[in-house]
């Protein structure tokens, strides 16, 4: 199964709509704490505003022939974006620089997991995030119940920092 990896431009993110919505449904199915928070989360409410509000975006898909079987979405944003009406995701004073990097969304379709595709996409994102000299702080937010994802990121040297929203989200950092 030759998997191809392709960057997707911001103008073409509609091709990810189904997978973004699958990711939200997957996370809801795993969550024991506030699963209802996912009810308002979908491509239109999560992906589009995030892409529009970020300073830089990086989206890579994994393709099996013409079918997109996975994607990763990372961005660079002002740290102030992470304190809003929904939550304060981390202590802003714990970040020296103005901007932070985030591996924001990550999804491999069932049947394509544990084949190394996620590791390839992760490395591409990490390389992109680390290509910004002014970015020292990287974040990943994992919703509760998704222990496989937590283990995956910990295996890639990210560390659990803290939880927010009664444990709805576990915050991981690179330092
Ligand atoms: C989490 C996720 C993105 C990881 O992607 P993946 O393609 O399954 O990851 P990989 O195959 O690269 O790695 C998974 C495991 O398989 C192992 N692996 C890597 N290459 C492998 C290969 N060629 N063959 C077999 N196993 C392999 C890895 O060591 C890893 O083990 P670990 O988790 O114990 O470290 C993916 O499983 C997924 O989309 N899950 C559902 C959605 C989700 O949870 N998203 C994250 C939201 S925060």
Backbone and ligand atoms as CSV (ligand in chain L), in Angstrom:
chain,resi,resn,atom,element,x,y,z
A,1,UNK,N,N,0.852,-1.201,0.000
A,1,UNK,CA,C,0.000,0.000,0.000
A,1,UNK,C,C,0.887,1.252,0.000
A,2,UNK,N,N,1.188,1.815,-1.170
A,2,UNK,CA,C,2.020,3.027,-1.177
A,2,UNK,C,C,1.183,4.232,-0.730
A,3,UNK,N,N,1.580,4.828,0.376
A,3,UNK,CA,C,0.865,6.015,0.879
A,3,UNK,C,C,1.616,7.255,0.410
A,4,UNK,N,N,0.863,8.201,-0.142
A,4,UNK,CA,C,1.472,9.460,-0.571
A,4,UNK,C,C,1.130,10.550,0.441
A,5,UNK,N,N,2.064,11.458,0.631
A,5,UNK,CA,C,1.854,12.563,1.578
A,5,UNK,C,C,1.861,13.867,0.799
A,6,UNK,N,N,0.820,14.667,1.011
A,6,UNK,CA,C,0.701,15.921,0.248
A,6,UNK,C,C,0.285,17.056,1.162
A,7,UNK,N,N,0.899,18.218,0.967
A,7,UNK,CA,C,0.460,19.399,1.707
A,7,UNK,C,C,-0.828,19.927,1.065
A,8,UNK,N,N,-1.744,20.405,1.901
A,8,UNK,CA,C,-3.013,20.974,1.418
A,8,UNK,C,C,-3.000,22.472,1.720
A,9,UNK,N,N,-3.318,23.277,0.718
A,9,UNK,CA,C,-3.315,24.727,0.950
A,9,UNK,C,C,-4.567,25.137,1.725
A,10,UNK,N,N,-4.482,26.313,2.341
A,10,UNK,CA,C,-5.630,26.811,3.116
A,10,UNK,C,C,-6.881,26.927,2.252
A,11,UNK,N,N,-6.710,27.172,0.966
A,11,UNK,CA,C,-7.877,27.334,0.069
A,11,UNK,C,C,-8.579,26.014,-0.224
A,12,UNK,N,N,-7.913,24.918,0.108
A,12,UNK,CA,C,-8.474,23.607,-0.269
A,12,UNK,C,C,-8.878,22.736,0.912
A,13,UNK,N,N,-9.092,23.378,2.085
A,13,UNK,CA,C,-9.350,22.557,3.271
A,13,UNK,C,C,-10.705,21.863,3.247
A,14,UNK,N,N,-11.590,22.260,2.326
A,14,UNK,CA,C,-12.908,21.599,2.293
A,14,UNK,C,C,-12.774,20.095,2.023
A,15,UNK,N,N,-11.659,19.682,1.427
A,15,UNK,CA,C,-11.462,18.243,1.179
A,15,UNK,C,C,-11.314,17.472,2.489
A,16,UNK,N,N,-11.140,18.200,3.608
A,16,UNK,CA,C,-10.950,17.533,4.898
A,16,UNK,C,C,-12.224,17.455,5.729
A,17,UNK,N,N,-13.300,18.009,5.190
A,17,UNK,CA,C,-14.520,18.146,5.987
A,17,UNK,C,C,-14.954,16.818,6.632
A,18,UNK,N,N,-15.021,15.755,5.854
A,18,UNK,CA,C,-15.504,14.475,6.399
A,18,UNK,C,C,-14.569,13.945,7.484
A,19,UNK,N,N,-13.266,14.057,7.257
A,19,UNK,CA,C,-12.324,13.513,8.246
A,19,UNK,C,C,-12.323,14.342,9.529
A,20,UNK,N,N,-12.470,15.662,9.393
A,20,UNK,CA,C,-12.547,16.502,10.608
A,20,UNK,C,C,-13.771,16.081,11.425
A,21,UNK,N,N,-14.887,15.894,10.741
A,21,UNK,CA,C,-16.106,15.506,11.465
A,21,UNK,C,C,-15.983,14.098,12.050
A,22,UNK,N,N,-15.271,13.215,11.358
A,22,UNK,CA,C,-15.014,11.871,11.917
A,22,UNK,C,C,-14.164,11.974,13.178
A,23,UNK,N,N,-13.171,12.872,13.161
A,23,UNK,CA,C,-12.317,13.046,14.345
A,23,UNK,C,C,-13.147,13.506,15.539
A,24,UNK,N,N,-14.050,14.463,15.312
A,24,UNK,CA,C,-14.880,14.967,16.419
A,24,UNK,C,C,-15.757,13.839,16.974
A,25,UNK,N,N,-16.359,13.037,16.083
A,25,UNK,CA,C,-17.210,11.921,16.521
A,25,UNK,C,C,-16.376,10.878,17.268
A,26,UNK,N,N,-15.165,10.635,16.796
A,26,UNK,CA,C,-14.262,9.672,17.457
A,26,UNK,C,C,-13.953,10.136,18.876
A,27,UNK,N,N,-13.619,11.420,19.005
A,27,UNK,CA,C,-13.255,11.949,20.328
A,27,UNK,C,C,-14.461,11.917,21.268
A,28,UNK,N,N,-15.630,12.226,20.728
A,28,UNK,CA,C,-16.836,12.170,21.569
A,28,UNK,C,C,-17.060,10.740,22.056
A,29,UNK,N,N,-16.872,9.768,21.180
A,29,UNK,CA,C,-17.125,8.370,21.534
A,29,UNK,C,C,-16.186,7.887,22.637
A,30,UNK,N,N,-15.023,8.506,22.765
A,30,UNK,CA,C,-14.045,8.106,23.781
A,30,UNK,C,C,-14.266,8.828,25.102
A,31,UNK,N,N,-14.890,9.990,25.065
A,31,UNK,CA,C,-14.914,10.886,26.228
A,31,UNK,C,C,-15.943,10.469,27.276
A,32,UNK,N,N,-15.502,10.480,28.548
A,32,UNK,CA,C,-16.422,10.273,29.662
A,32,UNK,C,C,-16.753,11.609,30.325
A,33,UNK,N,N,-15.843,12.564,30.219
A,33,UNK,CA,C,-16.028,13.884,30.828
A,33,UNK,C,C,-16.474,14.859,29.744
A,34,UNK,N,N,-17.643,15.465,29.945
A,34,UNK,CA,C,-18.198,16.453,29.013
A,34,UNK,C,C,-18.199,16.005,27.547
A,35,UNK,N,N,-18.704,14.824,27.241
A,35,UNK,CA,C,-18.774,14.451,25.813
A,35,UNK,C,C,-19.640,15.431,25.016
A,36,UNK,N,N,-20.566,16.087,25.735
A,36,UNK,CA,C,-21.480,17.024,25.051
A,36,UNK,C,C,-20.731,18.232,24.469
A,37,UNK,N,N,-19.528,18.503,24.967
A,37,UNK,CA,C,-18.765,19.621,24.397
A,37,UNK,C,C,-18.520,19.407,22.900
A,38,UNK,N,N,-18.508,18.146,22.484
A,38,UNK,CA,C,-18.230,17.873,21.069
A,38,UNK,C,C,-19.430,18.142,20.169
A,39,UNK,N,N,-20.612,18.330,20.797
A,39,UNK,CA,C,-21.816,18.479,19.972
A,39,UNK,C,C,-21.743,19.689,19.037
A,40,UNK,N,N,-21.026,20.726,19.481
A,40,UNK,CA,C,-20.917,21.924,18.637
A,40,UNK,C,C,-19.609,21.979,17.860
A,41,UNK,N,N,-18.860,20.892,17.912
A,41,UNK,CA,C,-17.548,20.917,17.249
A,41,UNK,C,C,-17.620,20.163,15.926
A,42,UNK,N,N,-17.326,20.861,14.867
A,42,UNK,CA,C,-17.319,20.233,13.543
A,42,UNK,C,C,-16.399,21.035,12.624
A,43,UNK,N,N,-16.374,20.649,11.376
A,43,UNK,CA,C,-15.467,21.305,10.415
A,43,UNK,C,C,-15.671,22.822,10.412
A,44,UNK,N,N,-16.948,23.243,10.405
A,44,UNK,CA,C,-17.231,24.683,10.301
A,44,UNK,C,C,-16.854,25.442,11.577
A,45,UNK,N,N,-17.038,24.793,12.749
A,45,UNK,CA,C,-16.794,25.526,14.004
A,45,UNK,C,C,-15.375,25.347,14.529
A,46,UNK,N,N,-14.678,24.309,14.083
A,46,UNK,CA,C,-13.317,24.064,14.593
A,46,UNK,C,C,-12.233,24.373,13.565
A,47,UNK,N,N,-12.398,23.819,12.392
A,47,UNK,CA,C,-11.293,23.923,11.418
A,47,UNK,C,C,-11.228,25.317,10.797
A,48,UNK,N,N,-12.352,25.804,10.289
A,48,UNK,CA,C,-12.330,27.073,9.545
A,48,UNK,C,C,-11.891,28.239,10.445
A,49,UNK,N,N,-12.486,28.422,11.645
A,49,UNK,CA,C,-12.024,29.541,12.485
A,49,UNK,C,C,-10.558,29.392,12.886
A,50,UNK,N,N,-10.148,28.170,13.149
A,50,UNK,CA,C,-8.769,27.952,13.565
A,50,UNK,C,C,-7.789,28.357,12.459
A,51,UNK,N,N,-8.090,27.945,11.242
A,51,UNK,CA,C,-7.228,28.302,10.104
A,51,UNK,C,C,-7.230,29.822,9.906
A,52,UNK,N,N,-8.407,30.435,10.038
A,52,UNK,CA,C,-8.504,31.886,9.819
A,52,UNK,C,C,-7.793,32.685,10.909
A,53,UNK,N,N,-7.807,32.175,12.147
A,53,UNK,CA,C,-7.239,32.940,13.265
A,53,UNK,C,C,-5.742,32.728,13.455
A,54,UNK,N,N,-5.217,31.662,12.866
A,54,UNK,CA,C,-3.794,31.374,13.056
A,54,UNK,C,C,-2.942,32.293,12.174
A,55,UNK,N,N,-1.679,32.449,12.574
A,55,UNK,CA,C,-0.757,33.249,11.746
A,55,UNK,C,C,-0.246,32.414,10.577
A,56,UNK,N,N,0.043,31.146,10.850
A,56,UNK,CA,C,0.519,30.231,9.809
A,56,UNK,C,C,-0.141,28.878,10.028
A,57,UNK,N,N,-0.448,28.212,8.921
A,57,UNK,CA,C,-1.094,26.897,8.995
A,57,UNK,C,C,-0.309,25.893,8.166
A,58,UNK,N,N,-0.365,24.653,8.595
A,58,UNK,CA,C,0.312,23.579,7.854
A,58,UNK,C,C,-0.572,22.336,7.921
A,59,UNK,N,N,-1.014,21.901,6.768
A,59,UNK,CA,C,-1.908,20.746,6.701
A,59,UNK,C,C,-1.302,19.738,5.734
A,60,UNK,N,N,-1.175,18.518,6.200
A,60,UNK,CA,C,-0.664,17.450,5.335
A,60,UNK,C,C,-1.646,16.291,5.373
A,61,UNK,N,N,-1.920,15.730,4.210
A,61,UNK,CA,C,-2.790,14.554,4.140
A,61,UNK,C,C,-1.970,13.337,3.731
A,62,UNK,N,N,-2.469,12.175,4.141
A,62,UNK,CA,C,-1.942,10.889,3.661
A,62,UNK,C,C,-2.985,10.340,2.691
A,63,UNK,N,N,-2.521,9.928,1.502
A,63,UNK,CA,C,-3.461,9.444,0.483
A,63,UNK,C,C,-3.141,8.008,0.080
A,64,UNK,N,N,-4.192,7.216,-0.038
A,64,UNK,CA,C,-4.096,5.864,-0.598
A,64,UNK,C,C,-4.803,5.946,-1.953
A,65,UNK,N,N,-4.072,5.904,-3.033
A,65,UNK,CA,C,-4.590,6.291,-4.353
A,65,UNK,C,C,-5.157,7.702,-4.235
A,66,UNK,N,N,-6.425,7.873,-4.582
A,66,UNK,CA,C,-6.994,9.221,-4.524
A,66,UNK,C,C,-7.705,9.507,-3.204
A,67,UNK,N,N,-7.763,8.502,-2.341
A,67,UNK,CA,C,-8.532,8.677,-1.105
A,67,UNK,C,C,-7.663,9.262,0.001
A,68,UNK,N,N,-8.171,10.313,0.646
A,68,UNK,CA,C,-7.474,10.869,1.811
A,68,UNK,C,C,-7.796,9.973,3.005
A,69,UNK,N,N,-6.758,9.376,3.597
A,69,UNK,CA,C,-6.981,8.422,4.691
A,69,UNK,C,C,-6.489,8.972,6.031
A,70,UNK,N,N,-5.920,10.165,6.014
A,70,UNK,CA,C,-5.489,10.769,7.263
A,70,UNK,C,C,-5.006,12.184,7.027
A,71,UNK,N,N,-4.984,12.959,8.117
A,71,UNK,CA,C,-4.458,14.326,7.989
A,71,UNK,C,C,-3.903,14.775,9.324
A,72,UNK,N,N,-3.018,15.747,9.235
A,72,UNK,CA,C,-2.551,16.424,10.436
A,72,UNK,C,C,-2.607,17.925,10.151
A,73,UNK,N,N,-3.037,18.672,11.153
A,73,UNK,CA,C,-3.158,20.122,11.019
A,73,UNK,C,C,-2.406,20.785,12.178
A,74,UNK,N,N,-1.431,21.602,11.835
A,74,UNK,CA,C,-0.653,22.331,12.841
A,74,UNK,C,C,-0.709,23.816,12.530
A,75,UNK,N,N,-0.506,24.620,13.543
A,75,UNK,CA,C,-0.505,26.069,13.298
A,75,UNK,C,C,0.395,26.812,14.265
A,76,UNK,N,N,0.674,28.047,13.886
A,76,UNK,CA,C,1.380,29.002,14.739
A,76,UNK,C,C,0.395,30.123,15.030
A,77,UNK,N,N,0.189,30.381,16.319
A,77,UNK,CA,C,-0.778,31.417,16.706
A,77,UNK,C,C,-0.220,32.234,17.858
A,78,UNK,N,N,-0.806,33.391,18.025
A,78,UNK,CA,C,-0.503,34.193,19.204
A,78,UNK,C,C,-0.927,33.425,20.450
A,79,UNK,N,N,-0.124,33.496,21.511
A,79,UNK,CA,C,-0.498,32.754,22.722
A,79,UNK,C,C,-1.822,33.259,23.304
A,80,UNK,N,N,-2.157,34.518,23.023
A,80,UNK,CA,C,-3.416,35.067,23.545
A,80,UNK,C,C,-4.648,34.314,23.014
A,81,UNK,N,N,-4.494,33.658,21.868
A,81,UNK,CA,C,-5.616,32.886,21.305
A,81,UNK,C,C,-6.061,31.764,22.244
A,82,UNK,N,N,-5.159,31.387,23.174
A,82,UNK,CA,C,-5.434,30.229,24.022
A,82,UNK,C,C,-6.047,30.597,25.374
A,83,UNK,N,N,-6.505,31.841,25.483
A,83,UNK,CA,C,-7.284,32.222,26.654
A,83,UNK,C,C,-8.539,32.895,26.131
A,84,UNK,N,N,-9.652,32.180,26.217
A,84,UNK,CA,C,-10.899,32.701,25.628
A,84,UNK,C,C,-12.090,32.284,26.483
A,85,UNK,N,N,-13.279,32.521,25.991
A,85,UNK,CA,C,-14.487,32.230,26.775
A,85,UNK,C,C,-14.622,30.743,27.098
A,86,UNK,N,N,-14.092,29.898,26.235
A,86,UNK,CA,C,-14.235,28.452,26.441
A,86,UNK,C,C,-13.285,27.964,27.537
A,87,UNK,N,N,-12.028,28.421,27.484
A,87,UNK,CA,C,-11.037,27.929,28.451
A,87,UNK,C,C,-9.766,28.764,28.391
A,88,UNK,N,N,-8.985,28.668,29.476
A,88,UNK,CA,C,-7.582,29.103,29.423
A,88,UNK,C,C,-6.769,27.825,29.316
A,89,UNK,N,N,-6.162,27.641,28.156
A,89,UNK,CA,C,-5.539,26.347,27.857
A,89,UNK,C,C,-4.213,26.150,28.577
A,90,UNK,N,N,-3.522,27.270,28.860
A,90,UNK,CA,C,-2.274,27.185,29.629
A,90,UNK,C,C,-1.993,28.561,30.211
A,91,UNK,N,N,-1.113,28.583,31.218
A,91,UNK,CA,C,-0.720,29.827,31.845
A,91,UNK,C,C,0.117,30.636,30.835
A,92,UNK,N,N,-0.424,31.761,30.381
A,92,UNK,CA,C,0.263,32.528,29.338
A,92,UNK,C,C,1.656,32.974,29.807
A,93,UNK,N,N,1.811,33.173,31.129
A,93,UNK,CA,C,3.114,33.594,31.650
A,93,UNK,C,C,4.171,32.491,31.552
A,94,UNK,N,N,3.709,31.268,31.320
A,94,UNK,CA,C,4.678,30.167,31.202
A,94,UNK,C,C,5.297,30.114,29.805
A,95,UNK,N,N,4.841,31.011,28.927
A,95,UNK,CA,C,5.390,31.092,27.562
A,95,UNK,C,C,6.061,32.450,27.414
A,96,UNK,N,N,7.346,32.438,27.147
A,96,UNK,CA,C,8.103,33.693,27.050
A,96,UNK,C,C,7.793,34.433,25.753
A,97,UNK,N,N,7.707,33.700,24.646
A,97,UNK,CA,C,7.522,34.326,23.335
A,97,UNK,C,C,6.061,34.718,23.095
A,98,UNK,N,N,5.845,35.489,22.045
A,98,UNK,CA,C,4.489,35.960,21.736
A,98,UNK,C,C,3.628,34.868,21.110
A,99,UNK,N,N,4.281,33.951,20.382
A,99,UNK,CA,C,3.522,32.946,19.627
A,99,UNK,C,C,3.873,31.534,20.080
A,100,UNK,N,N,2.931,30.642,19.855
A,100,UNK,CA,C,3.162,29.225,20.174
A,100,UNK,C,C,2.793,28.364,18.972
A,101,UNK,N,N,3.330,27.167,18.962
A,101,UNK,CA,C,2.964,26.198,17.931
A,101,UNK,C,C,2.036,25.145,18.514
A,102,UNK,N,N,1.152,24.638,17.676
A,102,UNK,CA,C,0.200,23.638,18.162
A,102,UNK,C,C,-0.036,22.571,17.102
A,103,UNK,N,N,0.075,21.323,17.514
A,103,UNK,CA,C,-0.394,20.238,16.656
A,103,UNK,C,C,-1.873,20.101,16.991
A,104,UNK,N,N,-2.689,20.656,16.149
A,104,UNK,CA,C,-4.073,20.946,16.504
A,104,UNK,C,C,-5.054,19.813,16.212
A,105,UNK,N,N,-4.919,19.172,15.079
A,105,UNK,CA,C,-5.837,18.073,14.728
A,105,UNK,C,C,-5.042,16.969,14.043
A,106,UNK,N,N,-5.439,15.741,14.359
A,106,UNK,CA,C,-4.682,14.600,13.847
A,106,UNK,C,C,-5.631,13.428,13.725
A,107,UNK,N,N,-5.748,12.879,12.556
A,107,UNK,CA,C,-6.694,11.755,12.396
A,107,UNK,C,C,-6.261,10.831,11.269
A,108,UNK,N,N,-6.186,9.554,11.608
A,108,UNK,CA,C,-5.951,8.507,10.614
A,108,UNK,C,C,-7.197,7.624,10.608
A,109,UNK,N,N,-7.698,7.335,9.446
A,109,UNK,CA,C,-8.912,6.515,9.358
A,109,UNK,C,C,-8.652,5.120,9.922
A,110,UNK,N,N,-9.720,4.535,10.501
A,110,UNK,CA,C,-9.631,3.170,10.983
A,110,UNK,C,C,-9.193,2.271,9.822
A,111,UNK,N,N,-8.375,1.302,10.117
A,111,UNK,CA,C,-7.870,0.428,9.048
A,111,UNK,C,C,-6.511,0.876,8.534
A,112,UNK,N,N,-6.176,2.153,8.809
A,112,UNK,CA,C,-4.875,2.692,8.401
A,112,UNK,C,C,-4.008,3.047,9.612
A,113,UNK,N,N,-4.545,2.777,10.826
A,113,UNK,CA,C,-3.789,3.127,12.039
A,113,UNK,C,C,-2.737,2.058,12.362
A,114,UNK,N,N,-1.757,2.453,13.151
A,114,UNK,CA,C,-0.677,1.556,13.605
A,114,UNK,C,C,0.129,0.960,12.454
A,115,UNK,N,N,0.204,1.713,11.368
A,115,UNK,CA,C,1.018,1.293,10.217
A,115,UNK,C,C,2.205,2.238,10.009
A,116,UNK,N,N,2.325,3.200,10.889
A,116,UNK,CA,C,3.424,4.159,10.767
A,116,UNK,C,C,3.046,5.452,10.062
A,117,UNK,N,N,1.800,5.549,9.555
A,117,UNK,CA,C,1.386,6.755,8.823
A,117,UNK,C,C,1.361,7.966,9.761
A,118,UNK,N,N,0.823,7.766,10.987
A,118,UNK,CA,C,0.771,8.865,11.949
A,118,UNK,C,C,2.163,9.358,12.310
A,119,UNK,N,N,3.094,8.436,12.417
A,119,UNK,CA,C,4.467,8.846,12.751
A,119,UNK,C,C,5.068,9.707,11.646
A,120,UNK,N,N,4.777,9.369,10.392
A,120,UNK,CA,C,5.286,10.188,9.275
A,120,UNK,C,C,4.663,11.582,9.335
A,121,UNK,N,N,3.345,11.643,9.536
A,121,UNK,CA,C,2.659,12.948,9.585
A,121,UNK,C,C,3.137,13.759,10.792
A,122,UNK,N,N,3.334,13.059,11.920
A,122,UNK,CA,C,3.823,13.751,13.123
A,122,UNK,C,C,5.180,14.393,12.849
A,123,UNK,N,N,6.090,13.639,12.239
A,123,UNK,CA,C,7.440,14.173,11.977
A,123,UNK,C,C,7.389,15.373,11.034
A,124,UNK,N,N,6.520,15.304,10.030
A,124,UNK,CA,C,6.392,16.437,9.103
A,124,UNK,C,C,5.917,17.677,9.857
A,125,UNK,N,N,4.950,17.493,10.747
A,125,UNK,CA,C,4.438,18.636,11.525
A,125,UNK,C,C,5.501,19.181,12.451
A,126,UNK,N,N,6.183,18.268,13.120
A,126,UNK,CA,C,7.228,18.696,14.068
A,126,UNK,C,C,8.305,19.489,13.316
A,127,UNK,N,N,8.717,18.984,12.148
A,127,UNK,CA,C,9.738,19.696,11.364
A,127,UNK,C,C,9.255,21.097,11.000
A,128,UNK,N,N,7.975,21.178,10.596
A,128,UNK,CA,C,7.429,22.493,10.221
A,128,UNK,C,C,7.383,23.411,11.448
A,129,UNK,N,N,6.871,22.919,12.559
A,129,UNK,CA,C,6.768,23.750,13.771
A,129,UNK,C,C,8.156,24.203,14.232
A,130,UNK,N,N,9.124,23.330,14.110
A,130,UNK,CA,C,10.478,23.645,14.583
A,130,UNK,C,C,11.255,24.496,13.580
A,131,UNK,N,N,10.663,24.759,12.413
A,131,UNK,CA,C,11.362,25.582,11.420
A,131,UNK,C,C,11.197,27.075,11.712
A,132,UNK,N,N,10.365,27.418,12.708
A,132,UNK,CA,C,10.186,28.828,13.100
A,132,UNK,C,C,11.138,29.129,14.259
A,133,UNK,N,N,12.168,29.927,14.018
A,133,UNK,CA,C,13.137,30.176,15.094
A,133,UNK,C,C,12.508,30.811,16.329
A,134,UNK,N,N,11.421,31.543,16.145
A,134,UNK,CA,C,10.820,32.252,17.281
A,134,UNK,C,C,9.849,31.379,18.079
A,135,UNK,N,N,9.677,30.135,17.681
A,135,UNK,CA,C,8.725,29.258,18.378
A,135,UNK,C,C,9.486,28.253,19.241
A,136,UNK,N,N,9.261,28.380,20.546
A,136,UNK,CA,C,9.907,27.441,21.470
A,136,UNK,C,C,8.893,26.525,22.142
A,137,UNK,N,N,7.644,26.989,22.198
A,137,UNK,CA,C,6.635,26.255,22.959
A,137,UNK,C,C,5.643,25.583,22.033
A,138,UNK,N,N,5.582,24.257,22.132
A,138,UNK,CA,C,4.652,23.473,21.314
A,138,UNK,C,C,3.617,22.826,22.233
A,139,UNK,N,N,2.371,22.832,21.772
A,139,UNK,CA,C,1.277,22.277,22.570
A,139,UNK,C,C,0.481,21.246,21.768
A,140,UNK,N,N,-0.028,20.261,22.491
A,140,UNK,CA,C,-1.011,19.329,21.935
A,140,UNK,C,C,-2.103,19.173,22.989
A,141,UNK,N,N,-3.349,19.198,22.561
A,141,UNK,CA,C,-4.486,19.076,23.479
A,141,UNK,C,C,-5.226,17.775,23.172
A,142,UNK,N,N,-5.289,16.908,24.178
A,142,UNK,CA,C,-5.913,15.592,23.962
A,142,UNK,C,C,-7.164,15.505,24.830
A,143,UNK,N,N,-8.272,15.137,24.222
A,143,UNK,CA,C,-9.503,15.043,25.001
A,143,UNK,C,C,-9.520,13.748,25.813
A,144,UNK,N,N,-10.296,13.756,26.899
A,144,UNK,CA,C,-10.288,12.630,27.836
A,144,UNK,C,C,-10.794,11.343,27.189
A,145,UNK,N,N,-10.200,10.247,27.652
A,145,UNK,CA,C,-10.587,8.926,27.136
A,145,UNK,C,C,-9.725,8.467,25.977
A,146,UNK,N,N,-8.945,9.380,25.407
A,146,UNK,CA,C,-8.132,9.016,24.239
A,146,UNK,C,C,-6.710,8.636,24.693
A,147,UNK,N,N,-6.643,7.545,25.441
A,147,UNK,CA,C,-5.355,7.148,26.019
A,147,UNK,C,C,-4.351,6.702,24.960
A,148,UNK,N,N,-4.856,6.173,23.843
A,148,UNK,CA,C,-3.941,5.742,22.764
A,148,UNK,C,C,-3.188,6.950,22.204
A,149,UNK,N,N,-3.926,8.054,22.000
A,149,UNK,CA,C,-3.279,9.259,21.467
A,149,UNK,C,C,-2.273,9.815,22.484
A,150,UNK,N,N,-2.662,9.824,23.770
A,150,UNK,CA,C,-1.745,10.306,24.812
A,150,UNK,C,C,-0.447,9.517,24.771
A,151,UNK,N,N,-0.574,8.196,24.671
A,151,UNK,CA,C,0.602,7.319,24.640
A,151,UNK,C,C,1.446,7.610,23.394
A,152,UNK,N,N,0.762,7.804,22.283
A,152,UNK,CA,C,1.459,8.096,21.020
A,152,UNK,C,C,2.317,9.353,21.177
A,153,UNK,N,N,1.722,10.430,21.704
A,153,UNK,CA,C,2.471,11.694,21.828
A,153,UNK,C,C,3.576,11.587,22.870
A,154,UNK,N,N,3.328,10.860,23.940
A,154,UNK,CA,C,4.376,10.680,24.957
A,154,UNK,C,C,5.557,9.905,24.365
A,155,UNK,N,N,5.253,8.969,23.464
A,155,UNK,CA,C,6.300,8.234,22.754
A,155,UNK,C,C,7.095,9.127,21.815
A,156,UNK,N,N,6.522,10.299,21.499
A,156,UNK,CA,C,7.213,11.267,20.631
A,156,UNK,C,C,7.794,12.409,21.468
A,157,UNK,N,N,8.022,12.156,22.747
A,157,UNK,CA,C,8.705,13.086,23.650
A,157,UNK,C,C,7.867,14.272,24.125
A,158,UNK,N,N,6.569,14.265,23.896
A,158,UNK,CA,C,5.732,15.306,24.516
A,158,UNK,C,C,5.398,14.851,25.941
A,159,UNK,N,N,5.232,15.839,26.825
A,159,UNK,CA,C,4.995,15.514,28.238
A,159,UNK,C,C,3.669,16.106,28.706
A,160,UNK,N,N,3.008,15.358,29.587
A,160,UNK,CA,C,1.760,15.875,30.144
A,160,UNK,C,C,2.076,17.068,31.034
A,161,UNK,N,N,1.383,18.181,30.793
A,161,UNK,CA,C,1.571,19.383,31.599
A,161,UNK,C,C,0.481,19.499,32.657
A,162,UNK,N,N,-0.779,19.519,32.235
A,162,UNK,CA,C,-1.884,19.680,33.185
A,162,UNK,C,C,-3.194,19.371,32.472
A,163,UNK,N,N,-4.272,19.397,33.256
A,163,UNK,CA,C,-5.602,19.192,32.669
A,163,UNK,C,C,-6.423,20.461,32.827
A,164,UNK,N,N,-7.376,20.614,31.927
A,164,UNK,CA,C,-8.292,21.758,32.033
A,164,UNK,C,C,-9.738,21.266,31.861
A,165,UNK,N,N,-10.674,22.150,32.208
A,165,UNK,CA,C,-12.108,21.873,32.027
A,165,UNK,C,C,-12.507,20.556,32.699
A,166,UNK,N,N,-12.207,20.431,34.003
A,166,UNK,CA,C,-12.558,19.234,34.802
A,166,UNK,C,C,-11.934,17.954,34.266
A,167,UNK,N,N,-10.865,18.064,33.511
A,167,UNK,CA,C,-10.250,16.862,32.932
A,167,UNK,C,C,-10.723,16.576,31.525
A,168,UNK,N,N,-11.496,17.483,30.964
A,168,UNK,CA,C,-11.959,17.270,29.572
A,168,UNK,C,C,-10.770,17.200,28.623
A,169,UNK,N,N,-9.777,18.064,28.883
A,169,UNK,CA,C,-8.588,18.097,28.017
A,169,UNK,C,C,-7.327,17.925,28.851
A,170,UNK,N,N,-6.412,17.090,28.348
A,170,UNK,CA,C,-5.056,16.999,28.888
A,170,UNK,C,C,-4.140,17.793,27.969
A,171,UNK,N,N,-3.353,18.681,28.574
A,171,UNK,CA,C,-2.440,19.536,27.818
A,171,UNK,C,C,-1.054,18.912,27.825
A,172,UNK,N,N,-0.496,18.724,26.635
A,172,UNK,CA,C,0.882,18.228,26.510
A,172,UNK,C,C,1.761,19.331,25.957
A,173,UNK,N,N,3.034,19.324,26.421
A,173,UNK,CA,C,4.001,20.324,25.946
A,173,UNK,C,C,5.301,19.629,25.553
A,174,UNK,N,N,6.087,20.355,24.781
A,174,UNK,CA,C,7.382,19.817,24.357
A,174,UNK,C,C,8.457,20.014,25.418
A,175,UNK,N,N,8.163,20.855,26.419
A,175,UNK,CA,C,9.190,21.079,27.458
A,175,UNK,C,C,8.611,20.784,28.841
L,1,LIG,C1,C,-3.183,8.711,17.135
L,1,LIG,C2,C,-2.947,8.462,15.633
L,1,LIG,C3,C,-2.935,9.785,14.894
L,1,LIG,C4,C,-1.582,7.791,15.479
L,1,LIG,O1,O,-1.404,7.490,14.118
L,1,LIG,P1,P,-0.972,6.018,13.657
L,1,LIG,O2,O,-0.786,6.018,12.212
L,1,LIG,O3,O,-1.921,5.029,14.237
L,1,LIG,O4,O,0.446,5.960,14.396
L,1,LIG,P2,P,1.677,5.031,14.051
L,1,LIG,O5,O,1.267,3.836,13.292
L,1,LIG,O6,O,2.750,5.874,13.451
L,1,LIG,O7,O,2.123,4.665,15.495
L,1,LIG,C5,C,1.200,3.981,16.347
L,1,LIG,C6,C,1.902,2.883,17.014
L,1,LIG,O8,O,2.280,1.950,16.028
L,1,LIG,C7,C,3.680,1.741,16.084
L,1,LIG,N1,N,4.194,1.681,14.697
L,1,LIG,C8,C,4.855,2.632,14.045
L,1,LIG,N2,N,5.182,2.227,12.820
L,1,LIG,C9,C,4.687,1.000,12.694
L,1,LIG,C10,C,4.684,0.052,11.641
L,1,LIG,N3,N,5.286,0.308,10.489
L,1,LIG,N4,N,4.032,-1.097,11.864
L,1,LIG,C11,C,3.437,-1.352,13.033
L,1,LIG,N5,N,3.406,-0.500,14.061
L,1,LIG,C12,C,4.041,0.647,13.899
L,1,LIG,C13,C,4.243,2.929,16.770
L,1,LIG,O9,O,5.422,2.574,17.478
L,1,LIG,C14,C,3.143,3.341,17.688
L,1,LIG,O10,O,3.237,2.662,18.898
L,1,LIG,P3,P,3.087,3.504,20.254
L,1,LIG,O11,O,1.797,4.269,20.180
L,1,LIG,O12,O,3.117,2.450,21.296
L,1,LIG,O13,O,4.278,4.406,20.246
L,1,LIG,C15,C,-4.015,7.527,15.013
L,1,LIG,O14,O,-4.013,6.273,15.669
L,1,LIG,C16,C,-5.406,8.082,15.013
L,1,LIG,O15,O,-5.776,8.826,14.115
L,1,LIG,N6,N,-6.236,7.735,16.010
L,1,LIG,C17,C,-7.615,8.155,16.041
L,1,LIG,C18,C,-7.779,9.680,16.157
L,1,LIG,C19,C,-6.991,10.281,17.267
L,1,LIG,O16,O,-6.927,9.767,18.364
L,1,LIG,N7,N,-6.390,11.428,16.980
L,1,LIG,C20,C,-5.596,12.189,17.927
L,1,LIG,C21,C,-6.429,13.246,18.543
L,1,LIG,S1,S,-5.497,14.155,19.767
